[in-house]
Each structure stands twice: as C-alpha cells, then as structure tokens.
Amino acid sequence: MNVSVFTHLSLGVAALAIAAPAFAQTAAPAAATAPAGPRYGSFGVDLTAEDKTVKPGDDFWTFANGNWDKRTQIAADRTSAGYMVTLADQAEGQVRDILSDAARDPNAVGAGGKQIGDLYGSFMDEAAIERAGTAPLKPYFAKIDAANDKTKLQTLFASVGYASPVEIGQLPNPADPTQYIAIASQSSLGMPQDYYLLPGAKYDTYRAAYRKYVEQILALSGVADASAKADRIVALETAMAKVQWTPVQQRNLQAMIKPMNAAQRTALAPEFDWPLMLRTAGYERFPVVVMGTSTALTSLGKLYAATPVSTWQDWMKFRFASANASVLPKAFDTANFDFYGRTLSGQQEQRARWKRGIALVNNAMGEAVGEVYVARHYPPESEAKMAELIANLRAGYQERISANTWMDAKTKQAALAKLAAFDPRVGHPVKYIDYSTFKVVRGDPLGNNMRAGEFQHQLDLSYLGKPVDRTLWGMTPQTVNAYYNPLSNQITFPAAILQAPYFDPKADAAVNYGAIGAIIGHEMGHGFDDQGSQFGPTGKFENWWTPETRAAFTKRTGELVSQYDAYEPIPGTHVKGQLTLGENIGDLGGLEAAYTAYQKYQATHGKAPVIGGLTGDQRFFLAYAQAWQSKIREDALRSRLLTDPHSPPYNRVNGVVRNVDAWYNAFNVKPGDKLYLAPEQRVKIW
C-alpha cells in the first residue's frame, strides 16, 4: 500500500479512473446568443450524439450519447472509447512531438532532453532488444538465485524492482500529515483477486490462461521445469488471494490505519523480519509503522514461512520478467499483451510501440516532459478562468452544507472549516522534479527501468525527516485525470484535462459548469465522502463528527449503496455499491454543488438564455452526461466492476441524475419513467 490508497484518482480512462477510470469562463453579463467558436457544436455540446428516440427520464445517458454509441467503435488498441480517450490520444501526440524534438536536439526540451531522448530511444530500439535476448535478465535472476535463505529472500523482498508478498512505502502520517511515516501492507497479485477465487467458466478460462502465461514467461526466461513451477506459482498466488483483504475491506480506513511499534509488528507477523526489511527499504528511522491490511499480513507471514524458498524465487523470477516484458525480446512482450491485453481486457491489438514508449517516459520522467508540455499547451489564461468556477463551487458547497438538514450545528461548523481549507492546484506544479541524478544508459532499457524505480525511491526517501512538501504532485501535467488527496486536503487538476469538452472558454457557461464544474465538485466532494470525511482540514485522520450526525450520514450513504448494488452492467456481475460508495458520493455531491454554483454564476452574469431550444439547466445536464461519454469492452468492464472504486460511466450518469431534483424539472421527468424515483426515495447527501 502507498499514498494512492488514500488518494482518489477519480477520472482516468486506464483505471477508468475514471474511473474509472476530467472550466469555467468569465463571460460578459447575459449574452443574447451562445459564445462563438466552441470545439463541440454551437455552444459546447455535441447534439449529434443524442438519441432523441429515448426519453430522458428512461435512460438519460443514452438520450445524451446514444447516437454516438451507435456510430463509435472502440479502437483495436484500446479497451474503451470516449472523450477521455480522445483527450488522452491528443496528449499522447503532443508528448510524441516533445520526444521527437528531444531526439533531434536535446537542448530543445530543457535540461533533461538527453535523458528523455536516450530513455525513449532505448525502448524503441527493438532490434537491439532482440539481439540482447535474455542476457539483460541474468544479473537480476542471479540476485534472486543468491537469495537462497529466508534472510536473503526478505532482503530482496524489500529491494526496489522485486516482487514481495508485502509492500513497504511511505505516506504523510495520518496522525500528523506534516510528517511522513512508513507503511506496510499486502502487495499486488498477477490477476485481480477475485479472478483466482470466483467460480464459473469465465473465471476458469482466466485462470487457465494465467497458468499458461506463467509457464510461458518462465520458459522464455530459460527457467527449467517451467510447467511444474508454473503450477506452484499459481497455487501460491491463489493462497495469497484467499487471505488478502478485498478492495471493499481496504476502504475501511479505521481498520487500514494501524500504527504499530516494533513489538506489535513482530506479534502481528513474526515470520517476517521487519527490522531487516524496513532497514533495507530505508525506513529504519521509524519506531512506529502503519500496518495496513493487518490480518492479511498475519496470514501472509504464515504462508511465507510454509512456502519453500525455491518457490518464492521462482515466483520472483516470473514476476520480474513479466513486469519488464516490454523491454525484453518480442516473445515476452507478445505473451504479456496476449494475457493482460487480449484475454483479461478484450483489447484486440497491442498499442503501437511509440505510444507505449511515451507511457514509459511519462512514468519515469513525467515532470520533465510535463514542464515542456505546459509551456507549449497550457495557456496561462486557463488558470484565471478556473478561479471563478472554483470559487463558485466552494460557495456552492458552503450553501449546501449550511442548508443541510441532517447535520447538527457542531458538525456543520467543522465541515465548513474543512471546506474553507481546501487547497486547489490547477495546471501544473509550482516546481518540477530535478532528474539530473537519474542515470539513463542508451541501449540498456531494462537497466533504465530499474534505475527509474530506484531514482523515485531515493527521491521519496529524501523527503523523510522534513515537513511534507505540499507542492508535490501525484500526477503529471500531461495526464488526463484529476484527484483529491485527503491527507493534504488538496484537489489537483492537471493541464491536460482542462480542455474541451470538459472546459472550453468559448463554450456556454452551462456546459462548463455541467462538465468540469461537476468534476471539480466531485473532487471536492471526496473531502466529505465516507472515507474523506474521516480527515480534518489539515489532512489529519480525526473524527469531527458527532455520533448522531455520523449515523444520519451512514443511513443516507447506505441508501446509495443499495441503489448501486442493483445495477447490473454485465449479466450476473453487479456494481459493488460499497466499493464504489466514495466515488458515487463524489458524483452526486459534485453534480449538486456544480448546479448550485451555476445558479451563482447566473446571479452574477444574468439568467441563462435559451439556446438551440435548450434551457441553461438542460444544457448543464447534457454536458454532464456527455462528460461520461464512454463505451468499454466487456472483459475490461468485468475487471473494473470487481476492482475499480468507480462505477461504470453509464451508471455515473443515470445513477446520479435520478437523485437530483433539478434534473427532473429540466426534463419534465414524471412517474412511470424508468429512472423516476419518488422524492422521498432520492438520496440527498450534500
């Protein structure tokens, strides 16, 4: 577990953070006509995407997006399509131009130009990778072979770049978020946890394909007796899956945040040499460590002790080769895609190598690229135009919290104090990471991968013993995404998402408020969801609720869980209402707050005119629905339903608007319409 466990990455397409997975204008008062020149349509919404044969009250997502859905095919190298993918493709092309410039003239892209060029060039030189064969694996496999007893094995567990049954990292201390603390938790597996455990032919197919993939990677790596070792590796991971905490369990922060001293850590999982692993990872200075997924660590310790060292070594070799398949000969890369892309996600074709190279560079030197990206593609006026919208969103939440009928005065006062302390970051960091000590070797892509991991680890360690730096970003400016971090009470919107259709300075204000306004409101809403509400204004993990108000909150959120549990995007596979609760609260509260903010905008600038036969409220809700314009391959959707804290985009529209009174009024939704809920059944939180 790392900081991301406590950070809502709410919008991306990959996790389809969005969710999986994402601005304002300071227009003149009450214009008579729509602003000219928006990217989409005459006022910022693509009306050709609508399917007007569908009643808004029966299926609002399809009403807004149905024709788009009919005419749109998912690209063969993608698992989804939609605005998020469109913007991601655009950012990808823009970054490619930066990398091409770095190849021609490293000085053209700043101090890191040569590193960027060498990193990208090494990945793109497929002929050299083929010539090297499996030789690059040998020094790393030799380290694994040398870890031939429990002590050496645990030393390697805690080393950068090697798989381990437990993860060790750092995050701002929930008890004092101005300082860092070490944290240990269960690690990831080769497949989603449920795929090892759920019955049924579909999951039998996944398991068989995974076992075949494990054997294939071992054989390609030159590991003897690959078949029998694959059986043991899959059996080991299945045993790990049985004792690990589920994604829903990991949302229980009271259970996750378990600070323990040395004696308590030993009592929790005596099979692990915690002093050794913490020292190896660089966290020996911490007398207290947060032990996440605590009971899982106990069971994993027993499993660790009961499993032969040789099996752990084979597992580490497989995981190492699998994780680095893209910088190994094509047979590795193809096998990796066939399983993770084609089988698990339904992706028809592997992404072009240059696109994957861009992802690699973004991961390794993302802020060096981002600095150039911002200079080229982020106009300074965007920040100014965001300011009014964010101010109105904050005022919208203030109004809604103040008028809230289920919160008592004491809790309401604390909520308003937290709202006032929100720290919005827009566009890009105020300072960028210095990569000058990151050694990139042309022609050594696997080594570059390992050195990139070590660079980031050493960068993280360099922060220890100092106050938490609140200027650090968890995303690059070229990322089409956004997030809220409860440990700092910050919302962050990278430059790449501040574009049409989410934010278009030439679009109608209703569109900007319905799209990026709801997204901003969503991120702010995470400060008050079932998890974020457990953190105070400074990011401290603390209770600022009275028992009575918390009980009222839990009742309302329980009703939202029940609504989403009923949604069944794939026959037999439902949305998990408890897993997606935080994001669903963010969606609902964000849309409500954005609507209130839009009314405040009109109070200042004049009542919105009717444009193209649509009222301002109708344009607002259409923009919201089209912001979640997306279609996803079934295999990818299945994985997300089991693991992703975000509901599918379809449900992020229909599941939300049916709880919003203003939507009913805007589209004349009546009893008998499929989405209709009686007023007393509509969930009202913020």
N, C-alpha and C positions, 0 to 999 in steps of 0.2 A: 504494500500500500504506500502511496505517496501523496503529495499535496492534492493530486487530482481527485482523490476520494472525497475531498471536502470542497471541490470546485465544480460548479455546474457548467459544463460545456454544452450550452443549450442549443446551438444551431447547426452544427456541421452536417455535411452530407455523408461523410465517411462513416460516422457512427450513427449516423444520420442522424447525430447530434445535430443536427437536429438530429437533429435529432433527427436524432436522431436523434444525428443526425444525424440576413441575418448576419430626408431625415427631416429634416424639417425645413421650413422656409420662413423668411421674414418678409412676407409679401406685403404689398400695399393694401390699405384697407379695402375690403369688399369690392373686388373686381367684378365687373359685369360678366366677363367671359373667362373661360379657363386660360391659364398661362399657356403661352405658345411654346411648342418645341419639346415636350417630354419624350422620353425614349419610347414609351409604350402608349399607343393610342393618342387621342386628342387631349387627355387630361391625366394620363399616368397609369391607366388600367387597360389591359388588352380585352376589349369587349368581344373579339372574335373567339376568345377562349370559352365563352359562355355556352351552355346548353339550355336554351330557354324552353325546351320541351319539358324540363324538370322544374317542379315547383320549388322555390327557395325553402319553403317550410318542410319539404320532404327530404331534400338532400342538398344542402347549401353548397357543399364542396363541388358537387357535380354541376349544379347550376352555374357556379363561377368558373369551373375548369373542365367541364365535360367534353366540349369540342376539342380543347387542347389535348385531353387524354386520348380521344379517338385518333387524332392525327399524329400523335407523337410516339415515336419508337425509342426505346432505350438503346443508346449506343452499345455496340457489341463489346466495347472495353469498359463499360460502366455497369453498375448494379442498380442505378437509379437515373431518373431524368427529372428535370425541373429547373427552376430559377437558380437554386443553389448550385447545381451542376453547371449551368450556363456561366455563372459568375466565377466558379472555380476554374473552368476552362479558360475564361478570359484572363484571370490572374496567372494561370499557368503559362499562357502565351506571352504575357508581359515579362514574366520571370525568365522565360527562354531567351527573350531579346537581351536581357541583362547578362545572362550567361554567355550568349554569343559575343556580346561586346567584350566580356572578360577574356574570351578566347583570342579575340583579335588584339586587344590592348588592355592588359590587366589594370593599368592605371586609370582606365576609363570608368571603372566601377569602384574606385576607392582603395583604401589600404589593403583590403582582403582580396583584391582582384586575382592575384596569382593563386592564392589558396583555393578560391572558388573555381577558377579555371582548371587547376590540377585535380581537384576533387571530382568535378563533373567529367573531365576528360578521362580520368582513370576508370570511372564507372562505364563510360561509353565505349571504351576500347575492348570490345567483345573478343576480338582476335587475340589480344594479349591474355585475356582471361582464359580463353580456350588453351592457349599454349602453356599456361602455368598449370593447368589441370588441378589436381587436388593438393599440389605441393603447398599452397598457402595454408591449408588446414593443418599441416603436420606439426608446426610448433605449438599450436593451441591444443591439438589432440595429445601431444606429448605432455603438456601440463596436466591434462585430465588423467592420462596414464600414470603420471607420477603421484597423483592424489590417491594413493593406494591404501590409506587407512583413514579412520574416522576424523582424525585431527586435520590431516592434509585435505581431506574432502571438504570439511567445513571452511577451511581457509579459501578454497576455490569457490565455494558457495557465496562467500562474501566479497568476491572479486568482481570487478566490472566486466560485463560481457559474457558471464557464465550463468547457466540456469541454476536455480536453487529452489528447494521447497518453501523457503521463506524469503521475503524481500525486506531489506533494511534501507531506510532512507531518512529524510528529514522533512519537517514542516514547521511553520510557526506554532509555537506552543499554545494549544487551546486554552491553557490556564493563564498564559501571558503572551499574547500574539506579537509582542515587540521583540521576543527572543525565539530562537529556534530550539527544537527538541528532536531527538532521534525517534524513529518509529519502526516497528517490525510487524509484519503481517504475512498472511498466506500469499503465495505467488500465483502467477497465471498458469494455465494449462495449455495444451496444444489445441484443444477444442473448447467451445463453451461448455460449462459444467454440465448442463442438462443433457448434452449430446452423449455423454458417457452413460447416463442413467435412465433416460426416458424409454419406455417400451414402445414397440411399434416398428413396422417395416421401414419407415422413413429413417428412423434413427439407427436401425440395424445397418442400413445402407451407408450412413455416415460413418459408423464405427468400422465397418469392413473397409471402407475407402481409406480411413485414417490408418488402420493397421497396415494396409498395403503401402501407404505413403511412408510410414516409419521404416518399413523394411527397405523400400526403395532408396531412401536417403542414406541409410546405413550402408547398403551395398555400394552405392555410388561413392561413398566416403572411404571404401576399402575396408570396412569393418567385417571381420569374419563372422560366420554363423548368423547372418543378418536376420533370418526368419525367426529363429528361436529368441533372439534378443528383442525383436520387434514385439513378440508375444509378451515378454516380460515387461517391456516399457509400457505397453498399452495397459497391462494389468496394474502396473504401478500407478499410472495416471488415473485409472479408474478408481483405485483405492484412495487416491488423493481427492478425487472429485466427491467421493462419498462423505468425507469428513470436512471438506471446506464449507465455509459459510456461503449461502446463496446470495445473489445480488440484493434480494429483499432484506435478508438479515444484515447485510453490510450497510443498509440505510439507517440502522438503529445506532445513532451516534452515542447514546448513553452506554451501549454495550461495546461499541468500537473503541471509544476513547478510554483506555485502561492504563493509566500511568503505573509503572511498577519499578521497584528498586531491584538491586541485584539478587537479593534473596527471593523475592517474589518471582522474578523471571526464572530462576532455577527451579522453583517449586512448580511453576506453570508447565515448563517443558524441560526437564532435567537432561534429556538426551542431547540437547543442543548445547554447545559450548558458547554461551552468549558472550562472555568476555573476549574470547578469541574472534568471533565473527564481528562484534562491534569494533574491536581494535583494527581488524583487517579492513573494514569498511570505512574507518576513520572517525568513528563515533564513540571512542572510548572515554571522552570527557564527560559523557552524560551519566550521572548516577541514576537518573530516572529515565525510562524509555516508555513511550506509549506502545502498548502491546495490543494491536488490532486483531480482530478475529481470534480472540484469546483461546477459546475452547478448540478451535481448529489447530492452533499451534500445539496444543497438548497432544492431539491425535496425530498430527504430522510428526511430532517428536517420536512417538511410539512407532510410527510407520518407518521413519528414518532408521531407527535402531534395528528394526526387524528385517530390513531390506539389505541384501548383501552390497558391499561397497562396489563390486563389479557391475551390478545393475544400475546403481547411481551413475557410474562412469559411462556406461552405455547410453543412459538417458541424457547425460550432459553432452555427449558427442552428437547424438541426434538433434537435440535442441540447438546446439551451436551451429551445426551445418544447416539446419532448417532456417534459423534466424538470418543467416548470411547467404542464403541460396542465390540471391540476386547478383552477388559478386563472385560466384563460383561458376564453373562451366555450365553451359546451356541446359544440360540434362537436369541439373539441380533446380535451375530456375523454372524449367518447364514443369517438373514434378510438383514444385511448390505451388505454381499457379493452378495446375490441374486440380489439386486438392482444395486449396483455400479459395481460389477464384471460381473455378468452374463448378466443383462439387458443392462446397459449402455456401457459395453466394450466387450461383447460377450465371456468373459472368461468362460470356461466350468467347471473348478474346482477351488476351493479355494486353495491358496498356502499352503503348509504344515505349521503347526504352528511354527516349529523351524525356518523356513525361515522368517516368519513374526516377530518372536521374534528377529531375527538378525536385521531386519529393525528397530524395536523399539529401540534396544540397540544402533544401529548406530545413530539414531536420537537423543537419549538422552545423550549418552556419546561417540560420534563418534570419537573424537580425542584421547580419552584414548585407544580405540580399535585401532585407526589408528597408534598410536605410536608403538604398538606391531606388527601390520601388516607391517609397514615399515621395522622394524628390521628383520622380517622373510622373506619378499617377495620383497624387493626393493633393488637390488644390487647397491652399490654406483657408479659403472662404468656407469650406465644408465645416470646419470646426466652429466658426462663428454661427453658421446656420443651425448647427446641432444645439447650440446653447439655449435658444428659446424653447426648443422642443423638450429638452431635458428639464428645463425649469418648469414647464407646464406639466410634465409627467410627475415631477416631485410635488407640485401643487395639487395635482390630481389625486395622488396617494394621500396627501395631507387631508384633503377634503373628505375622501372616502373613509380614512381611518377615524377622523374626528366625528363623522356622522355614524360610525359603526354602532349598531345597537346591541351586539353581543359581547363587546369588550367593556370591562369596568374601567373607571377613570384612571386607576393606577397603572394598569397595563397599557392603556391607550397613551398615556403620557410617555411611557418608556418606548412605545412603538414610534411615536413622533420624534423622540430624541434619536432613535436609530435612523429614521428616515433623514433627519437633518444632517446626520454624519455620513451619509452615502458619499462615496468618492468616485465620480465618473471619470474614466480615462478614454479619450477618443483619438483614433487615428494611428498613433504611434507612441513608443516610449519617449520620455524626455531625454534619455541617454541610451546608447546602444552597447551591446556586449563587445568587449575587445577580444578578438580571436587571435591576436598576434602570437600567442604561445601554442596554438593548435598546430601541430606538425602534420602537414599533408605531404604525402610522398607520391609523386606521379608514378603510376604503374603498380601501386600496391593498394587496390580497393578494399580488400579485406582488412589490411592493417589500418587503412583510413577509418573504416567503420569502428574498429576497436579504439583507435586514438580519439575519435569523436566522442565515444562514450566516456572515455577516461577524462577528456577535457571537460565535459559537462559535469562529471563527478567532482573533479578538483575545483571547478568553479563553485559548485554547491558548497563544498567544504570550506571554501574561502570566506563564505558568509558567516560561518559559525563564530560565536564569540562576539559578534557585532549586532547592533539592533537590526531587526528585519528591515530590509530595504523595500519600502513601499512603491518604489518606482519600477521594480522589476515586472516584466510582463510574462504571462504564461502562454501567449500566442504571438506569432509574428504579424507584422502589419499586412502581409500579403495573404493572410488566412481569411477565408470567407466563413466567419464564425463570430461568436461573442461569448462572454462568460461573466459569472458573478463568483467572487471568492468570499465566502462568509468569514474567513479568518482575517480578512483585511477590510471587509465591508466595502469592496470596490466592484464596480461594473466596468467592463472593458469592451470597447468596440473597435476592432482593427479597421484600417483604412479600406481594405478590400470589400468589406460588407456595406460600406457607406456609398452604395451605388444603386441605380435603378435595377429592379423595381422597388427596392426597399427604401431608398432615399434618392429622390430626383428633385433638384432645386427648381426645375421647370414644371414639376407636376403640381396638381391641385393639392392644397393643404390636407384635404380629407384623405387623400391617398397616402401621403407621407405619415400622417398620424395613424392610419389603419395598418400600415406596413411596418416601417421602422419604429413608429411610436409604440405599437403593441410589442415589438421585440424588446425595446428598451424597457417597457413596462414589465415584460416577462422577467428580464434580468433583475430589475429592482424587486420584483415580487419574490425572487428567491430569498431575499433577506427576511421574508415573512412566511416562507413555506414550512412544511413540517420539520425540515432539517435546519434551514437558515434561521428560523425563529428561535433556535436554541443558542444563538450567538448574539452578543450585545453590540452596541455602537462601535466599539473598538475592535471587534472580532473575537472577543473573549467568549469562551464556552461557558455560559452562565444563564441562569433562569431569571427572566424579567417578567414572568407571567404569574398572576395569581392562580391558584388551583381552579377556581371557578371559571375563569376565562379560558384556561387551557382545556378544560373539559368541554366548554362550548365549541372551541376550535376543533377539538378531536371529533365531536359529533358531526360537524359540518364536513370536515375532510373525509370522514367515514362514508358520508353520503356520496361524495365524489368518487371514492374508491368503488363503491357499489355500481355507480353508473358505468365506469370504465371497465370493470370486470365483465360487464355484459356484452362488450364489443368483441366481435369475432372476425378479425380480418382474414384469417385462413380457417376453413372448416376444421374444428377441433382445437384450434390454437387461439386463445383469447388474449386481449390486452391484460396485463397484470396491473390492476388498479393500485396496489400497494407499491409496486416497483416504480410506477410512473407518477406517483402522487405528487412529488415535488414539482415535476415539470408541468403537470396538469394544473396545479395551483398557480404556477407562474403564468401559464397561458391564460387562465380565467381572470386572475387578478390583473395581468398585464393588459388584456383587452379592455376590461372595465376601466382601468386607470387611463388608458390611452383615449377612450371615449370621453371621459371627463376632461382630460387635457385638451381634446379637440373642441369641447364646448368653451373652454377658457380661451382658446385661440380665437374662436368666433366672437367672444365677448370683447376682445381687443380689436380685431380686424373687421368685424361686421359679419352678419349672418351669411352663411354659405349660399350661393345661388344654386338653382337647378341647372345642371349641365348635362346635355345629351339626354334629357328626360329623367335624370337621376338626381335625387336629393343628395346633400352632403353626407347624410347618415348612410344612405345606400352606397355611395362611393367609398365611404370609410370601411364598411363591412366587406364590400367586394375586394378592396385592396388587401384586407386581412386574409380573405380566403385564397386570393391568388398568391400571396406570400408563401403559402404552403402548397403551391402547385408542384406536385411530385408524383411519380409512379416508381415502384420498386419491384425488383424481381422477387418471386415468391421465396426462394431459398434465403435470400438476403433478409427479407421481411421476417421469415421464421426466426432467424438468428436474433434479430432485433427484438422481436416480441419476447424472447426468452431472456435477453441480457440487457437490453437498452432501457435506461430510465425515461426515455421519451416515447410517447405514444406515436403511432404512425401519423403522417401528415393529414390523412383523411379524417382521422378522429380528433386531431388537433383543431380542426375546423368545426365539424358537426358536433363534437362532444362539448365544445366551448360555447358556441353561439346559442345553443338551446337553453343555456342558463342565463343569458343576457337579455334583460327586458327590452333594451333599446333596439335590439335586432328584431324582436317580434313586431315592434312598432314600425320599423323601417320597411319591412317586407310583408306586413299585414299577415303574419303567421297566426293561424287560428286552430282551435281544437279540431282534431281529425287529421291535421298534417302530421307526418310521421315523426318529425323532430319535436313536435309540440310537447311541452311539459307545463302542467298547471303551475301557477305562480308559487304555490306552497311547495312544489317539488323542485324548483330551481335552486341550485346551490349558490348561496351568496357568502363569500368569504371577505374579500377586500373590495 
